[in-house]
Structures are given as C-alpha cells and as structure tokens.
Amino acid sequence: MDGIGNALALILTLGLLNCVSLGECVPNAQPQVPCFFIFGDSLVDNGNNNGILTLARANYRPYGIDFPEGASGRFTNGKTIVDVLAQLLGFRGLIPPYATAQNNAILRGVNFASGASGLRRETGRNLGDHYHFAEQVEHFRSAIQTMKRNFKGNDTMLTDYLGKCIFYVGMGSNDYLNNYFMPNLYSTSYQYSQKAYSTILLQEYSQQLSQLYDLGVRKAAIVGLGQIGCIPYELARLNNNTNNNRTCNDNINKAIAIYNAGLLQMVKQFNTKPGAKFVYVNTFESSKDLVSNADTYGFSVIDKGCCGVGRNNGQITCLPYQTPCQDRTKYLFWDAFHPTEAANLIYAKKAYSSPSTSDVYPMNIQQLAIA
C-alpha cells in the first residue's frame, strides 16, 4: 500500500471519513437524522431470517462475497440499498437487524426487514417462515417500549425524537412474486383482477402505515416496486422456448405499474395528515433508467444473475458455495431476484439526492432529512 493508501486507511480506522465507496468519502459528522428504521423484504433484509426455518435466507457464501462481514444474511454480494442510504445519511456503522439488535443500539435505528415477506399474511409461505409487514410493525411497537426506558417514560420526548427519524418502507414485491403470479400455489390471481388485487394490497399497506403514523412516524420513504417482469427469474420463465433472453414479462410489469400508481396516491393522501412528510421512491423508473443507460452506469450484463443456475442464471438462484461471476460491478443483478451492490449504490444515490421528482416525489431523502 502506498503512502496515500496508508493515510486513507488510518483516517477510515479513526472514523474521520464516511465512505460510500473508496472514491466517495465525506467528513464524518453527526448523522443528518437521529435514527433510521427499515421495513421490507429480501431487498433490504440484513439477517433477520438467519435464525428461522426458511429457504429465504442468505447467510452462506457466495452471498456477501464483497461485504466486510461476509455472509451476513444480505441477499446480495455487498451492501444493500439501505446500507448505502445509512452511510449517505451520515451513520457510522451498520443499522443492525432486529433479531440481534442490542437495547442500547435501538435508539439509532433497527432493520425489521424479512426475506419473502409481503403485505398479505400468506405471501411467501411457500419458502417457509418470515415476518410479514404486520409482524414487522409489531416488532417496531416492541422496540418503542424498549426506547421508552431511555426517555424515562416521557412519551412526548420519544414522539418528538421519532418524528425526526427516517423510516424506509418497501413492501409488495413478494405479494406478486410469491403469491399472485404463482397460480399453482396461490389462488389470488383467480380471485382478483390485477386492479382489484392492487387495491387490496394498498388497503393493507395503508392500515399498517396508519399504525406507524400513530406510533410517531412522520418522515417516511415509501418505496415503489421495480420492473419485476425483467428480473432474471422471470426472464428465464418467460423465455423458456425462445432465443431472446431479454424479453420482459409485460403482464407482470403492467400489474406492478397499477400497484405503483396507487402507492403514489397513497403517499399523497398520507401527506395530508398533520406533520406527515412521506416521499415516494420510484424504483420502477430508476430500474428502467439503469437498463436503458446500462453502458453509462458501467453495466454490461443486464439480463443474467451474477450467480445462479440455468437460463439467465435465473432458473435456480445462487447456491451455497457456487462460484459467482468474476466482475460483479458489470452485472445489474446478483442472483435471480436481487440487484448487485453496484446497482444498489445507484438506486440509493437516486433516492437520496436526485433532483428529479420522477425518481423520488415530492422531495429526495436528503431534503426529507432536513424537512
């Protein structure tokens, strides 16, 4: 290591810089918000499923191959989008999973996300146990009871504190992947049209968000769904008998677009509540941008998982100790379902600082922090 490298290593060790990547370091100061709480599924799960009976877990190599803690339970090769957002918000260290969070760490935030979880209770049961959204909300309710001790039971002070924190909520992917578009195991696609199903999902979403609001949540990033019809898993299923490995499932993407449109309206409705500042993160448009401008972002492979089996490396997701692709920075997808760290970096930066309301509405997360 040269002199500059040694100096950088010393500065990082002392905690004087906060680095999203080696090329992007900023002086370490107080976080922009006092705490950061996360609700979601495998896109942001950081280990909550490690100790439960489920196929939806990622605490084995090569998951985490580029992550300092190794196979921590993150469903990617390195950082998730919320890991990056936490760094951009100025947090030193990682936001811990609820499953292992120590009481004194809860004040700065906890990650409640659980792989395979959805808005509906039955979603994802084909993969085993998990914590659906309503359970995650109950976990937050329990965390508040722990936090109360730090505020000596002063509910007013705790409510004021929580009102300054940012809450990241991303739910719904599995309600399509591991429910509606799995007709051999679930009946919802026979019972409901795409429009009716999205309405039911959003009703459940709204009920749980209302509970979070009543518990003191005022600043929330509500994350829309990406182009699920274009992930390697769906490409492999759709392109079974064709030579085109990049034809997306437009029927799935149409259903996602209906859901996202309703989600945006729900965010607008919540912003009529006193003190609420909710933002909508448009992952669908961001994912389209990453594909359309793949070369600009440095991606050369957008239709295959870096690790997986079969067509598009998407028929079977990344297996234990499988050898992944060599250059993960060139791949948009890590496995059959999840983005690489390289993609997560871009998604996070768009959500945090994009000036465009087509990426995040009505303000970005950086603006939300100081709002």
C-alpha positions in Angstrom: 0.0 0.0 0.0 1.3 3.4 -0.9 1.5 6.5 1.3 -1.9 7.8 0.2 -3.4 4.4 0.8 -1.9 4.1 4.2 -3.2 7.6 5.1 -6.7 6.8 3.9 -6.7 3.5 5.8 -5.7 5.4 9.0 -8.4 8.1 8.5 -11.0 5.4 7.9 -9.9 3.5 11.0 -10.2 6.7 13.1 -13.7 7.2 11.7 -12.9 10.6 10.3 -14.4 9.8 6.9 -17.7 8.2 5.9 -17.3 6.4 2.6 -20.0 5.0 0.3 -17.2 3.8 -1.9 -13.4 4.3 -2.0 -13.9 7.2 -4.4 -16.6 8.9 -2.5 -15.7 9.9 1.1 -17.1 12.8 3.1 -16.1 14.1 6.5 -17.7 12.2 9.3 -20.1 14.4 11.4 -23.3 13.8 13.2 -26.0 11.8 11.3 -28.5 14.0 9.5 -31.3 12.3 11.4 -31.2 10.7 14.9 -32.3 7.3 13.7 -33.1 5.2 10.6 -35.7 2.4 10.7 -36.2 -0.1 7.9 -39.2 -2.3 6.9 -39.2 -4.6 3.9 -38.3 -7.9 2.3 -35.2 -9.6 1.0 -34.1 -6.5 -1.0 -33.1 -4.9 2.4 -33.1 -7.8 4.9 -29.8 -7.9 6.7 -30.0 -11.0 8.8 -33.5 -11.3 10.4 -34.2 -14.6 8.6 -30.9 -16.2 9.6 -32.3 -17.9 12.7 -35.7 -19.1 11.4 -36.8 -22.1 9.4 -36.9 -20.8 5.9 -35.5 -21.1 2.4 -35.4 -17.3 2.2 -32.1 -16.8 3.8 -28.7 -15.7 2.5 -26.2 -16.4 5.3 -24.0 -18.6 3.2 -21.3 -17.9 0.6 -21.0 -16.5 -2.0 -23.6 -14.1 -0.6 -21.6 -11.3 1.0 -18.5 -12.1 -1.0 -17.8 -8.3 -1.3 -19.2 -7.4 2.2 -16.8 -6.8 5.1 -18.9 -9.1 7.4 -19.2 -11.8 4.8 -22.4 -13.8 4.5 -24.4 -11.7 7.0 -27.9 -12.6 5.6 -28.0 -9.8 2.9 -29.3 -11.1 -0.4 -26.6 -9.6 -2.5 -22.8 -9.6 -2.9 -22.2 -6.5 -0.8 -24.2 -3.6 0.5 -28.0 -3.3 0.2 -29.7 0.0 -0.7 -30.4 0.8 3.0 -26.7 0.2 3.9 -25.8 2.8 1.4 -28.6 5.2 2.5 -27.4 4.9 6.1 -23.9 5.9 5.0 -25.3 8.8 3.0 -27.3 9.9 6.0 -24.1 10.0 8.0 -24.5 7.0 10.2 -21.2 5.4 11.4 -21.5 1.6 11.2 -24.4 -0.5 10.1 -28.0 -0.4 11.1 -28.5 -3.7 13.0 -31.1 -6.4 12.3 -33.9 -6.5 14.8 -33.1 -10.2 15.5 -29.7 -9.3 17.1 -30.0 -5.6 18.0 -28.9 -4.7 21.4 -31.1 -2.5 23.5 -28.7 0.4 23.5 -28.4 0.3 19.7 -32.1 0.6 19.0 -32.1 4.4 19.5 -30.1 4.9 16.3 -32.4 2.6 14.3 -33.2 -1.0 13.6 -33.8 -3.1 10.4 -37.0 -5.1 10.7 -37.0 -6.4 7.1 -37.5 -10.1 6.4 -36.9 -12.1 3.2 -40.1 -13.5 1.5 -42.3 -11.1 3.5 -45.3 -9.4 2.0 -48.3 -7.3 2.8 -50.6 -10.4 2.9 -50.1 -12.9 5.6 -49.9 -15.9 3.3 -47.4 -14.4 0.9 -44.1 -16.2 0.8 -45.2 -19.2 2.8 -44.0 -21.5 0.0 -40.5 -20.5 1.2 -41.1 -21.1 4.9 -41.1 -18.7 7.9 -40.7 -15.0 7.7 -42.0 -11.8 9.3 -44.8 -10.2 7.2 -45.3 -6.5 7.3 -47.8 -6.5 10.2 -45.4 -8.5 12.3 -42.6 -6.1 11.4 -44.8 -3.2 12.7 -45.4 -5.2 15.9 -41.6 -5.6 16.3 -41.3 -1.8 16.0 -44.0 -1.4 18.6 -41.9 -3.6 20.9 -38.8 -1.6 20.1 -40.6 1.6 21.2 -41.2 0.0 24.6 -37.5 -0.5 24.9 -36.8 3.0 23.8 -39.2 4.4 26.4 -36.7 3.4 29.1 -34.1 5.7 27.5 -36.7 8.6 27.7 -37.7 7.7 31.3 -41.2 7.0 30.1 -41.6 10.5 28.7 -43.9 9.8 25.7 -43.8 13.4 24.4 -40.0 13.4 24.2 -40.0 10.0 22.5 -42.6 11.0 20.0 -40.6 14.2 19.2 -37.5 12.1 18.7 -39.2 9.6 16.4 -40.7 12.4 14.4 -37.1 13.4 13.3 -36.1 9.9 12.2 -36.4 8.5 8.7 -38.4 5.3 8.1 -37.7 3.3 4.9 -40.6 1.1 3.9 -40.5 -1.2 0.8 -43.2 -3.9 0.6 -45.2 -5.7 -2.1 -42.7 -7.5 -4.3 -43.4 -10.9 -2.8 -47.1 -10.3 -3.0 -46.6 -10.6 -6.7 -43.6 -12.9 -7.0 -44.6 -15.4 -4.3 -48.3 -15.1 -4.4 -50.3 -13.5 -7.3 -48.0 -14.8 -10.1 -47.6 -18.2 -8.6 -51.0 -19.7 -9.5 -50.1 -23.3 -8.8 -49.7 -22.4 -5.1 -51.9 -19.4 -4.6 -55.5 -18.6 -5.7 -55.3 -14.8 -5.7 -54.9 -14.5 -9.5 -58.1 -16.5 -9.9 -59.9 -14.4 -7.3 -58.9 -10.9 -8.2 -58.1 -8.8 -11.3 -54.8 -7.0 -11.3 -56.6 -3.8 -10.3 -58.7 -5.4 -7.6 -55.6 -7.1 -6.2 -53.6 -3.9 -6.0 -56.5 -2.3 -4.2 -56.5 -5.0 -1.6 -52.7 -4.8 -1.1 -52.8 -1.0 -0.8 -55.6 -1.2 1.8 -53.4 -3.4 3.9 -50.4 -1.2 3.3 -52.4 1.9 4.4 -53.6 0.2 7.6 -50.1 -0.7 8.6 -48.7 2.8 7.7 -51.5 4.3 9.8 -50.4 2.3 12.7 -46.8 3.5 12.2 -48.1 7.1 12.0 -49.9 6.6 15.3 -46.7 5.3 16.8 -44.9 8.5 15.8 -43.6 8.0 12.3 -43.6 11.3 10.4 -40.8 11.1 7.8 -41.1 8.0 5.6 -39.6 6.9 2.3 -42.2 4.6 0.7 -40.5 2.6 -2.0 -42.3 1.5 -5.2 -41.7 -1.8 -6.9 -39.2 -2.2 -9.7 -39.6 -4.0 -13.0 -40.2 -7.4 -11.6 -41.1 -8.7 -15.1 -37.5 -8.1 -16.1 -35.6 -9.9 -13.3 -33.6 -13.0 -14.3 -36.1 -15.3 -12.6 -39.0 -14.0 -14.7 -36.8 -13.8 -17.9 -35.9 -17.4 -17.5 -39.5 -18.5 -17.1 -40.8 -16.3 -20.0 -38.0 -17.1 -22.4 -38.1 -20.9 -21.9 -38.8 -21.6 -25.6 -37.3 -18.6 -27.3 -33.8 -17.4 -28.2 -34.4 -14.0 -26.7 -33.0 -13.8 -23.1 -34.1 -10.2 -22.6 -37.9 -10.2 -23.3 -39.5 -8.9 -20.1 -42.9 -10.2 -18.9 -45.1 -7.2 -19.7 -48.1 -8.7 -17.9 -46.2 -8.6 -14.6 -44.9 -5.1 -15.3 -48.4 -3.9 -16.1 -49.6 -5.2 -12.7 -46.7 -3.5 -10.9 -47.4 -0.2 -12.7 -51.1 -0.4 -11.4 -49.8 -1.0 -7.9 -47.2 1.7 -8.0 -49.7 4.3 -9.3 -51.9 3.5 -6.3 -48.9 3.6 -4.0 -48.1 7.2 -5.1 -51.7 8.3 -4.5 -51.5 6.7 -1.0 -48.3 8.7 -0.2 -50.1 11.9 -1.3 -53.0 11.0 0.9 -50.8 10.4 3.9 -49.2 13.8 3.4 -52.5 15.4 4.3 -52.1 14.1 7.9 -50.6 16.6 10.4 -46.8 16.6 10.4 -46.5 13.8 7.8 -43.7 14.1 5.3 -43.8 10.9 3.2 -41.9 10.5 -0.1 -42.4 8.1 -2.9 -39.3 6.4 -4.3 -39.9 5.4 -7.9 -37.9 2.3 -8.3 -39.7 1.3 -11.5 -38.5 4.4 -13.3 -35.0 4.1 -11.8 -34.7 0.4 -12.9 -35.8 1.4 -16.4 -33.1 4.1 -16.4 -30.4 1.6 -15.3 -31.4 -0.8 -18.2 -31.7 1.9 -20.8 -28.4 3.5 -19.9 -26.6 0.4 -18.8 -23.3 1.4 -20.5 -23.3 4.8 -18.9 -23.7 3.2 -15.5 -21.0 0.7 -16.2 -23.2 -2.4 -16.6 -22.5 -4.9 -19.5 -24.8 -7.7 -18.3 -28.4 -6.7 -17.5 -30.3 -10.0 -18.2 -28.5 -12.5 -16.1 -27.7 -13.0 -12.5 -24.0 -12.9 -11.5 -24.7 -16.1 -9.5 -27.4 -18.7 -10.4 -28.3 -21.7 -12.5 -29.9 -22.2 -15.9 -31.3 -19.7 -18.4 -30.4 -16.2 -17.4 -28.8 -17.7 -14.3 -32.3 -17.3 -13.1 -34.0 -20.7 -13.0 -32.4 -21.5 -9.7 -31.0 -18.8 -7.5 -27.4 -18.7 -6.2 -26.5 -22.0 -4.5 -24.2 -22.4 -1.4 -20.6 -22.1 -2.4 -21.3 -21.6 -6.1 -18.7 -19.7 -8.0 -20.2 -16.3 -9.0 -19.2 -14.1 -11.9 -15.7 -12.5 -11.5 -16.6 -8.9 -12.1 -19.7 -8.1 -10.0 -19.5 -4.4 -10.9 -20.6 -5.2 -14.5 -23.8 -7.1 -13.5 -27.1 -5.4 -12.7 -28.4 -8.5 -10.9 -26.6 -10.5 -8.3 -28.9 -13.6 -8.4 -32.3 -14.5 -9.9 -34.0 -11.7 -7.9 -31.7 -9.2 -6.3 -29.5 -6.3 -7.5 -25.8 -6.3 -7.1 -24.1 -3.8 -4.7 -23.2 -1.8 -7.8 -26.8 -1.4 -8.7 -27.8 -0.7 -5.0 -25.3 2.2 -4.9 -27.1 3.8 -7.9 -30.6 3.2 -6.5 -29.6 4.6 -3.2 -28.0 7.7 -4.6 -31.0 8.4 -6.8 -33.4 8.1 -3.8 -31.1 10.2 -1.6 -30.1 13.1 -3.9 -31.9 13.0 -7.3 -33.3 16.4 -8.2 -36.0 14.8 -10.4 -39.4 14.1 -9.0 -39.7 11.2 -11.4 -37.1 9.4 -9.2 -38.4 10.5 -5.8 -41.5 12.6 -5.0 -42.1 15.2 -3.7 -38.6 15.6 -2.4 -35.5 13.4 -2.1 -34.3 11.7 1.1 -31.6 14.3 1.7 -34.2 17.0 1.6 -36.5 14.9 3.8 -33.8 14.6 6.4 -33.9 18.4 7.0 -37.6 19.0 6.3 
